């Protein structure tokens, strides 16, 4: 090890660490549910100017602002590798451009409730030709 090794930060490409255990079926199902929810959140919130999700990091005890695409990539990496890697946070993000997962979930629930309330009674939505 040279004295310059630490000057460039830790070696995140090191393979010295053992691979994490594979996700259980329940964990995989939870990540797949999160991916589906994330797509709904993005569809509803991105047109309003929301850029992504804010996540509380237990390691550094700070909030991380994660854009939609990076959050999706993190969840996919979690499915494939059992863990997520380190990613560069956005430079000086505007906190007003990000919402918590709970906020996004509540927003989506509110939109769904409004859609159900506005649906004429007795009519089914999403009819398929095979339903006749």
Order of alpha helices (4+ residues) and beta strands (2+ residues): alpha-beta-beta-alpha-beta-alpha
